[in-house]
């Protein structure tokens, strides 16, 4: 890994430890706005710092395995080769993960969203599909711990929705839903088909 990235990761880890100390300070706890800002920054840094800690541990394990490759015992050398190979693979994965974690965040990622689903052409079948789609997003929001509030709904005659608009509130809603847009097309034997 590049030295500039290692320096940046060391700086982030130091800031994380500083925030950890600040969050346990009674003076900071009394000031709710400061405490909230520090808590948010702490939560943003935590995955990166944990991944960096795993990377450091795996690097140390790899160095130890490489030092055992010079041992006189062939069994120890074989075990060291296996360990070195496993550590090298883990290091590559951790480096890729760290590169993703270090990418700049979209300033809108923490915002809430309005979810709009409209049935297109296709009559009752399109409304049923729109209902299934809304139910899927509702279940996803539930699993993420988000709150979903239906603002407007126009039900279809045979179930589903002609149109449904909902507000989705929670942590990182926009970050996880920002690419969910566009028209969806489904082609299947419709539930409304009477011929079978």
Secondary structure, DSSP 8 states (H G I E B T S, - for coil): --HHHHHHHHHHHHHHHHHHHHHT-HHHHHSHHHHHHHHHHHHHHHHHHHHHHHHHHHHHHHHHHHHHTT-S-HHHHHHHHHHHHHHHHHHHHHHHHHHHHTS---TTTT--EEEEEE--SSHHHHHHHHHHHHHHHHHHHHHHT-EEEEEEEEE-TTSSEEEEEEEEESTTHHHHHTT--S-----S--TT-S--
